[in-house]
Amino acid sequence: MWGQVTAEELQQVKDQIRVIRAAMVLRHAQELGALDAEVADMDLITGLLEGFAQKYRGRAAPEEPTQEQQQAANTDPGQGVNREHELGAVETYSKLRSTLGR
């Protein structure tokens, strides 16, 4: 059997193995890149959530405004929303959505 294998055939097999290896290395690099991107997304989400939690952790709920305060602010009862908190939450939500590509 070995007497029938030529040097050219051996070289062809080596070349095929090199092609298969190159394709495997490329797939491996692509998969690693995809995993790295997922880790980066998770790091960003974690950072956003930690920032959000730190911002709001330990804060007491705002007291309901008195009727006089509501009238002075010219708002309807139940509509006295703290705009700073609302805008911060919207901004965080928007960052999260854009990060996730939605």
Stockholm file with secondary structure:
# STOCKHOLM 1.0

chainA/1-102         MWGQVTAEELQQVKDQIRVIRAAMVLRHAQELGALDAEVADMDLITGLLEGFAQKYRGRAAPEEPTQEQQQAANTDPGQGVNREHELGAVETYSKLRSTLGR
#=GR chainA/1-102 SS CGGGCCHHHHHHHHHHHHHHHHHHHHHHHHHHHHHHHHHHHHHHHHHHHHHHHHHHTTCCCCCCCCHHHHHHHTCCTTCCCCHHHHHHHHHHHHHHHHHHTC
#=GC SS_cons         CGGGCCHHHHHHHHHHHHHHHHHHHHHHHHHHHHHHHHHHHHHHHHHHHHHHHHHHTTCCCCCCCCHHHHHHHTCCTTCCCCHHHHHHHHHHHHHHHHHHTC
//
